[in-house]
Amino acid sequence: MGMRIGAADRAFARASQFDMRGLVRDVQNRLKHGFDRISRTTILQTFALALGSRDLGERAIDGFISKLETDEHERARFDRVFPQLREAITLAADYAVYELGVPNFEFLPSEPMMMILSLFFFHNGNVRPSRSAKRRLTQWFWATGVGARYTGRGYRPNLTSDAAFVRRLASNPSSHASFKVKIRIHSLRSTEYGRPGPVSNAFFCLLRLAGPRYLDDGSVIPPGETSSRRNSSEKHHIFPRALLTRYGIGPETFNSILNICYLVARDNRSVGQRAPRSYFDDVPKSRRAQTLALKSHFIPSKNERGIWDRSIKRGFKSFFRDRAWLLARAFEKRAGMRLFDRSEKF
């Protein structure tokens, strides 16, 4: 009738000798922090890769199901390792939340990252990574998120090479991998905060890990107030939209993540649509609170430059450049490796 049947539904239909749909649902039901919304296809792909598939997508899932249906030894093997696979996926979700700074599923830079984390725990016997392995996983997470490695032409080669890498890492915590990232600084400029994706999600994870602070007293904003990716009321344009519009600057620029930070209701009431030079100087109760707040949001603060410039156009231009490199260095500090191309002019 023209309706496309997805890989997961086709797999469930073909698995006549066992309830694959129920097994996948069992995995989903054990996940917390919104990770129960992970797609059935991603779970099936994780199963296939764990059992030795070197392919991705529908062909890999079809091949995996065919083996289970026609080879009783493969089916017995899957029955034996399924509890380990289920636990590995659960541990991967918990690791993303508690170790990598992903508060819930909607902040995950890329859903296929769950495959790679799950494969690591599966091959590692479902035990916590060593200090060395943890460092490698941190590098992988930020390089893949900020570098958008699982998009476009990089999807298949990067996923398959990363699956092989975490298998090596499980047996040798000192294993190295070349994530091949040389990120353009312009990728930060062109990423809009309202569109979920690898770079914007990684950006909000970075902001939350920095412990953003209230403007008025410098105290840390409770994590619960910055835990929704969809709630735009928490996101604040540092240079207000109405202000920039008056100066001929359009939404493709003022909605960039470079112009966004976390502010909650009590700060927004004080800020309004004033120029940053006005509200940043007025809201804090002390200079110490101001310094702590600006630093926690990665807002550059040089005298007579950026937010302190009396010229809105000139100040916004210098602020945009300065914050781009400030965020780039913050991403690199989190990753513990060089990520951005230093030869590119902004």
Contacts in CASP RR format, 6 or more apart in sequence:
PFRMAT RR
TARGET T0000
AUTHOR 0000-0000-0000
METHOD contacts of the structure
MODEL  1
MGMRIGAADRAFARASQFDMRGLVRDVQNRLKHGFDRISRTTILQTFALA
LGSRDLGERAIDGFISKLETDEHERARFDRVFPQLREAITLAADYAVYEL
GVPNFEFLPSEPMMMILSLFFFHNGNVRPSRSAKRRLTQWFWATGVGARY
TGRGYRPNLTSDAAFVRRLASNPSSHASFKVKIRIHSLRSTEYGRPGPVS
NAFFCLLRLAGPRYLDDGSVIPPGETSSRRNSSEKHHIFPRALLTRYGIG
PETFNSILNICYLVARDNRSVGQRAPRSYFDDVPKSRRAQTLALKSHFIP
SKNERGIWDRSIKRGFKSFFRDRAWLLARAFEKRAGMRLFDRSEKF
5 13 0 8 1.000
6 41 0 8 1.000
6 58 0 8 1.000
7 41 0 8 1.000
7 44 0 8 1.000
7 57 0 8 1.000
7 58 0 8 1.000
7 61 0 8 1.000
7 62 0 8 1.000
8 24 0 8 1.000
8 39 0 8 1.000
8 40 0 8 1.000
8 41 0 8 1.000
8 44 0 8 1.000
8 61 0 8 1.000
10 58 0 8 1.000
10 61 0 8 1.000
10 62 0 8 1.000
11 20 0 8 1.000
11 44 0 8 1.000
11 61 0 8 1.000
11 62 0 8 1.000
11 64 0 8 1.000
11 65 0 8 1.000
12 20 0 8 1.000
12 21 0 8 1.000
12 24 0 8 1.000
14 62 0 8 1.000
14 65 0 8 1.000
14 66 0 8 1.000
14 69 0 8 1.000
15 21 0 8 1.000
15 65 0 8 1.000
15 68 0 8 1.000
15 69 0 8 1.000
16 69 0 8 1.000
17 68 0 8 1.000
17 69 0 8 1.000
17 75 0 8 1.000
18 68 0 8 1.000
18 75 0 8 1.000
20 44 0 8 1.000
20 65 0 8 1.000
21 40 0 8 1.000
23 82 0 8 1.000
24 40 0 8 1.000
24 43 0 8 1.000
24 44 0 8 1.000
26 86 0 8 1.000
27 43 0 8 1.000
27 85 0 8 1.000
27 86 0 8 1.000
27 89 0 8 1.000
27 90 0 8 1.000
28 36 0 8 1.000
28 37 0 8 1.000
28 38 0 8 1.000
28 40 0 8 1.000
28 43 0 8 1.000
29 36 0 8 1.000
30 86 0 8 1.000
30 90 0 8 1.000
31 38 0 8 1.000
31 89 0 8 1.000
31 90 0 8 1.000
31 93 0 8 1.000
32 93 0 8 1.000
32 94 0 8 1.000
32 97 0 8 1.000
33 93 0 8 1.000
33 97 0 8 1.000
33 103 0 8 1.000
33 104 0 8 1.000
33 105 0 8 1.000
34 104 0 8 1.000
34 105 0 8 1.000
34 106 0 8 1.000
35 93 0 8 1.000
35 96 0 8 1.000
35 104 0 8 1.000
35 105 0 8 1.000
35 114 0 8 1.000
36 105 0 8 1.000
37 105 0 8 1.000
38 89 0 8 1.000
38 93 0 8 1.000
38 105 0 8 1.000
38 111 0 8 1.000
38 114 0 8 1.000
39 111 0 8 1.000
41 57 0 8 1.000
41 61 0 8 1.000
42 111 0 8 1.000
42 112 0 8 1.000
42 114 0 8 1.000
42 115 0 8 1.000
43 89 0 8 1.000
44 61 0 8 1.000
44 64 0 8 1.000
45 56 0 8 1.000
45 57 0 8 1.000
45 60 0 8 1.000
45 61 0 8 1.000
45 115 0 8 1.000
46 85 0 8 1.000
46 89 0 8 1.000
46 114 0 8 1.000
46 115 0 8 1.000
46 118 0 8 1.000
46 119 0 8 1.000
47 64 0 8 1.000
47 78 0 8 1.000
47 85 0 8 1.000
48 55 0 8 1.000
48 60 0 8 1.000
48 61 0 8 1.000
48 63 0 8 1.000
48 64 0 8 1.000
49 60 0 8 1.000
49 115 0 8 1.000
49 119 0 8 1.000
49 163 0 8 1.000
50 81 0 8 1.000
50 85 0 8 1.000
50 88 0 8 1.000
50 118 0 8 1.000
50 119 0 8 1.000
50 122 0 8 1.000
51 64 0 8 1.000
51 67 0 8 1.000
51 74 0 8 1.000
51 77 0 8 1.000
51 78 0 8 1.000
51 81 0 8 1.000
53 60 0 8 1.000
53 63 0 8 1.000
53 64 0 8 1.000
54 160 0 8 1.000
56 155 0 8 1.000
56 156 0 8 1.000
56 159 0 8 1.000
56 160 0 8 1.000
67 74 0 8 1.000
68 74 0 8 1.000
68 75 0 8 1.000
68 78 0 8 1.000
69 75 0 8 1.000
81 122 0 8 1.000
84 122 0 8 1.000
84 125 0 8 1.000
84 126 0 8 1.000
85 118 0 8 1.000
85 122 0 8 1.000
87 121 0 8 1.000
87 126 0 8 1.000
88 118 0 8 1.000
88 119 0 8 1.000
88 121 0 8 1.000
88 122 0 8 1.000
88 125 0 8 1.000
88 126 0 8 1.000
89 114 0 8 1.000
89 118 0 8 1.000
89 121 0 8 1.000
91 118 0 8 1.000
91 121 0 8 1.000
91 126 0 8 1.000
92 114 0 8 1.000
92 117 0 8 1.000
92 118 0 8 1.000
92 120 0 8 1.000
92 121 0 8 1.000
93 105 0 8 1.000
93 114 0 8 1.000
95 117 0 8 1.000
95 121 0 8 1.000
95 137 0 8 1.000
96 102 0 8 1.000
96 108 0 8 1.000
96 113 0 8 1.000
96 114 0 8 1.000
96 117 0 8 1.000
97 103 0 8 1.000
97 104 0 8 1.000
99 134 0 8 1.000
99 137 0 8 1.000
100 137 0 8 1.000
100 138 0 8 1.000
100 141 0 8 1.000
100 205 0 8 1.000
101 205 0 8 1.000
101 208 0 8 1.000
101 209 0 8 1.000
102 108 0 8 1.000
102 205 0 8 1.000
103 205 0 8 1.000
103 208 0 8 1.000
103 223 0 8 1.000
103 226 0 8 1.000
103 227 0 8 1.000
104 227 0 8 1.000
104 229 0 8 1.000
106 196 0 8 1.000
106 201 0 8 1.000
106 228 0 8 1.000
106 229 0 8 1.000
106 230 0 8 1.000
107 201 0 8 1.000
107 204 0 8 1.000
107 205 0 8 1.000
107 208 0 8 1.000
107 229 0 8 1.000
108 114 0 8 1.000
108 201 0 8 1.000
109 141 0 8 1.000
109 144 0 8 1.000
109 145 0 8 1.000
109 146 0 8 1.000
109 148 0 8 1.000
109 197 0 8 1.000
109 198 0 8 1.000
109 199 0 8 1.000
109 201 0 8 1.000
109 202 0 8 1.000
109 205 0 8 1.000
110 144 0 8 1.000
110 145 0 8 1.000
110 148 0 8 1.000
110 149 0 8 1.000
110 150 0 8 1.000
110 151 0 8 1.000
110 197 0 8 1.000
110 198 0 8 1.000
110 201 0 8 1.000
112 150 0 8 1.000
112 155 0 8 1.000
112 159 0 8 1.000
113 141 0 8 1.000
113 144 0 8 1.000
113 145 0 8 1.000
113 150 0 8 1.000
115 159 0 8 1.000
115 163 0 8 1.000
116 140 0 8 1.000
116 159 0 8 1.000
116 162 0 8 1.000
116 163 0 8 1.000
116 166 0 8 1.000
117 137 0 8 1.000
117 166 0 8 1.000
119 163 0 8 1.000
119 166 0 8 1.000
119 167 0 8 1.000
120 129 0 8 1.000
120 133 0 8 1.000
120 137 0 8 1.000
120 166 0 8 1.000
120 169 0 8 1.000
120 170 0 8 1.000
123 166 0 8 1.000
123 167 0 8 1.000
123 170 0 8 1.000
123 171 0 8 1.000
124 133 0 8 1.000
124 169 0 8 1.000
124 170 0 8 1.000
125 170 0 8 1.000
129 137 0 8 1.000
129 169 0 8 1.000
129 173 0 8 1.000
130 173 0 8 1.000
131 173 0 8 1.000
132 173 0 8 1.000
132 174 0 8 1.000
133 169 0 8 1.000
133 170 0 8 1.000
133 173 0 8 1.000
135 336 0 8 1.000
136 169 0 8 1.000
136 173 0 8 1.000
136 175 0 8 1.000
136 176 0 8 1.000
136 177 0 8 1.000
137 166 0 8 1.000
137 169 0 8 1.000
138 334 0 8 1.000
138 335 0 8 1.000
138 336 0 8 1.000
139 179 0 8 1.000
139 335 0 8 1.000
139 336 0 8 1.000
139 337 0 8 1.000
140 162 0 8 1.000
140 165 0 8 1.000
140 166 0 8 1.000
140 177 0 8 1.000
140 179 0 8 1.000
141 335 0 8 1.000
142 202 0 8 1.000
142 331 0 8 1.000
142 334 0 8 1.000
142 335 0 8 1.000
142 336 0 8 1.000
142 337 0 8 1.000
142 339 0 8 1.000
143 149 0 8 1.000
143 179 0 8 1.000
143 181 0 8 1.000
143 335 0 8 1.000
143 337 0 8 1.000
143 339 0 8 1.000
144 150 0 8 1.000
144 158 0 8 1.000
144 162 0 8 1.000
144 179 0 8 1.000
144 198 0 8 1.000
145 198 0 8 1.000
145 199 0 8 1.000
145 201 0 8 1.000
145 202 0 8 1.000
146 181 0 8 1.000
146 183 0 8 1.000
146 198 0 8 1.000
146 199 0 8 1.000
146 202 0 8 1.000
146 331 0 8 1.000
146 335 0 8 1.000
146 339 0 8 1.000
147 181 0 8 1.000
147 183 0 8 1.000
147 187 0 8 1.000
147 198 0 8 1.000
147 199 0 8 1.000
147 339 0 8 1.000
148 187 0 8 1.000
148 197 0 8 1.000
148 198 0 8 1.000
148 199 0 8 1.000
149 158 0 8 1.000
149 179 0 8 1.000
149 181 0 8 1.000
149 198 0 8 1.000
150 158 0 8 1.000
150 159 0 8 1.000
150 198 0 8 1.000
151 198 0 8 1.000
158 180 0 8 1.000
161 177 0 8 1.000
162 177 0 8 1.000
165 175 0 8 1.000
165 177 0 8 1.000
168 175 0 8 1.000
169 175 0 8 1.000
169 177 0 8 1.000
181 339 0 8 1.000
182 340 0 8 1.000
182 341 0 8 1.000
183 328 0 8 1.000
183 339 0 8 1.000
183 340 0 8 1.000
183 341 0 8 1.000
184 340 0 8 1.000
184 341 0 8 1.000
184 344 0 8 1.000
185 324 0 8 1.000
185 325 0 8 1.000
185 328 0 8 1.000
185 340 0 8 1.000
185 341 0 8 1.000
185 344 0 8 1.000
185 346 0 8 1.000
186 344 0 8 1.000
186 346 0 8 1.000
187 199 0 8 1.000
188 199 0 8 1.000
188 203 0 8 1.000
188 256 0 8 1.000
188 257 0 8 1.000
188 258 0 8 1.000
188 324 0 8 1.000
188 327 0 8 1.000
188 328 0 8 1.000
189 253 0 8 1.000
189 256 0 8 1.000
189 258 0 8 1.000
189 320 0 8 1.000
189 324 0 8 1.000
189 346 0 8 1.000
190 252 0 8 1.000
190 256 0 8 1.000
191 199 0 8 1.000
191 200 0 8 1.000
191 203 0 8 1.000
191 256 0 8 1.000
191 257 0 8 1.000
192 200 0 8 1.000
192 252 0 8 1.000
192 255 0 8 1.000
192 256 0 8 1.000
192 257 0 8 1.000
193 200 0 8 1.000
193 203 0 8 1.000
193 235 0 8 1.000
193 255 0 8 1.000
193 256 0 8 1.000
193 257 0 8 1.000
193 260 0 8 1.000
194 200 0 8 1.000
194 232 0 8 1.000
194 235 0 8 1.000
194 255 0 8 1.000
196 229 0 8 1.000
199 257 0 8 1.000
200 257 0 8 1.000
201 229 0 8 1.000
202 331 0 8 1.000
203 257 0 8 1.000
203 260 0 8 1.000
203 327 0 8 1.000
204 226 0 8 1.000
204 229 0 8 1.000
206 298 0 8 1.000
206 327 0 8 1.000
206 330 0 8 1.000
206 331 0 8 1.000
206 334 0 8 1.000
207 226 0 8 1.000
207 261 0 8 1.000
207 262 0 8 1.000
207 297 0 8 1.000
207 298 0 8 1.000
208 223 0 8 1.000
208 226 0 8 1.000
208 262 0 8 1.000
209 334 0 8 1.000
210 296 0 8 1.000
210 297 0 8 1.000
210 298 0 8 1.000
210 330 0 8 1.000
211 220 0 8 1.000
211 221 0 8 1.000
211 296 0 8 1.000
212 220 0 8 1.000
212 221 0 8 1.000
212 226 0 8 1.000
212 261 0 8 1.000
212 262 0 8 1.000
212 296 0 8 1.000
212 297 0 8 1.000
213 219 0 8 1.000
213 220 0 8 1.000
213 221 0 8 1.000
213 289 0 8 1.000
213 292 0 8 1.000
213 293 0 8 1.000
213 296 0 8 1.000
213 297 0 8 1.000
214 220 0 8 1.000
214 221 0 8 1.000
214 264 0 8 1.000
214 266 0 8 1.000
214 267 0 8 1.000
214 293 0 8 1.000
215 263 0 8 1.000
215 267 0 8 1.000
215 270 0 8 1.000
215 271 0 8 1.000
215 279 0 8 1.000
215 280 0 8 1.000
215 283 0 8 1.000
215 284 0 8 1.000
215 289 0 8 1.000
215 290 0 8 1.000
215 293 0 8 1.000
216 266 0 8 1.000
216 267 0 8 1.000
216 270 0 8 1.000
216 283 0 8 1.000
216 284 0 8 1.000
216 285 0 8 1.000
216 289 0 8 1.000
217 284 0 8 1.000
217 285 0 8 1.000
217 286 0 8 1.000
217 289 0 8 1.000
218 284 0 8 1.000
218 288 0 8 1.000
218 289 0 8 1.000
218 290 0 8 1.000
218 292 0 8 1.000
218 293 0 8 1.000
218 296 0 8 1.000
220 296 0 8 1.000
221 262 0 8 1.000
221 264 0 8 1.000
225 234 0 8 1.000
225 264 0 8 1.000
226 234 0 8 1.000
226 262 0 8 1.000
226 264 0 8 1.000
228 234 0 8 1.000
233 264 0 8 1.000
233 265 0 8 1.000
233 268 0 8 1.000
234 262 0 8 1.000
234 263 0 8 1.000
234 264 0 8 1.000
235 260 0 8 1.000
235 261 0 8 1.000
235 262 0 8 1.000
235 263 0 8 1.000
236 260 0 8 1.000
236 261 0 8 1.000
236 262 0 8 1.000
236 263 0 8 1.000
236 267 0 8 1.000
236 268 0 8 1.000
236 271 0 8 1.000
237 244 0 8 1.000
237 254 0 8 1.000
237 255 0 8 1.000
237 259 0 8 1.000
237 260 0 8 1.000
238 259 0 8 1.000
238 260 0 8 1.000
238 261 0 8 1.000
238 276 0 8 1.000
238 297 0 8 1.000
238 299 0 8 1.000
238 307 0 8 1.000
238 319 0 8 1.000
239 254 0 8 1.000
239 259 0 8 1.000
239 275 0 8 1.000
239 276 0 8 1.000
239 307 0 8 1.000
239 312 0 8 1.000
239 316 0 8 1.000
239 319 0 8 1.000
240 271 0 8 1.000
240 272 0 8 1.000
240 273 0 8 1.000
240 274 0 8 1.000
240 275 0 8 1.000
241 251 0 8 1.000
241 254 0 8 1.000
241 255 0 8 1.000
242 273 0 8 1.000
243 273 0 8 1.000
243 274 0 8 1.000
243 275 0 8 1.000
243 312 0 8 1.000
244 250 0 8 1.000
244 253 0 8 1.000
244 254 0 8 1.000
244 312 0 8 1.000
244 316 0 8 1.000
245 254 0 8 1.000
247 312 0 8 1.000
247 313 0 8 1.000
247 316 0 8 1.000
249 313 0 8 1.000
249 316 0 8 1.000
253 259 0 8 1.000
253 320 0 8 1.000
256 320 0 8 1.000
257 327 0 8 1.000
258 320 0 8 1.000
258 323 0 8 1.000
258 324 0 8 1.000
258 327 0 8 1.000
259 320 0 8 1.000
261 297 0 8 1.000
261 298 0 8 1.000
261 299 0 8 1.000
262 297 0 8 1.000
263 271 0 8 1.000
267 283 0 8 1.000
270 279 0 8 1.000
270 282 0 8 1.000
270 283 0 8 1.000
271 279 0 8 1.000
271 283 0 8 1.000
272 279 0 8 1.000
275 312 0 8 1.000
276 306 0 8 1.000
276 307 0 8 1.000
276 319 0 8 1.000
277 307 0 8 1.000
277 308 0 8 1.000
277 309 0 8 1.000
277 310 0 8 1.000
280 290 0 8 1.000
280 294 0 8 1.000
280 307 0 8 1.000
280 308 0 8 1.000
281 290 0 8 1.000
284 290 0 8 1.000
284 293 0 8 1.000
291 301 0 8 1.000
294 301 0 8 1.000
298 323 0 8 1.000
298 326 0 8 1.000
298 327 0 8 1.000
298 330 0 8 1.000
299 307 0 8 1.000
299 323 0 8 1.000
300 306 0 8 1.000
300 307 0 8 1.000
300 319 0 8 1.000
300 322 0 8 1.000
300 323 0 8 1.000
300 326 0 8 1.000
301 307 0 8 1.000
301 308 0 8 1.000
302 308 0 8 1.000
302 322 0 8 1.000
305 315 0 8 1.000
305 318 0 8 1.000
305 319 0 8 1.000
305 322 0 8 1.000
306 315 0 8 1.000
306 316 0 8 1.000
306 318 0 8 1.000
306 319 0 8 1.000
306 322 0 8 1.000
307 315 0 8 1.000
307 319 0 8 1.000
309 315 0 8 1.000
309 318 0 8 1.000
309 319 0 8 1.000
320 346 0 8 1.000
321 346 0 8 1.000
324 346 0 8 1.000
325 346 0 8 1.000
328 339 0 8 1.000
328 340 0 8 1.000
331 339 0 8 1.000
331 340 0 8 1.000
332 338 0 8 1.000
332 339 0 8 1.000
332 340 0 8 1.000
END
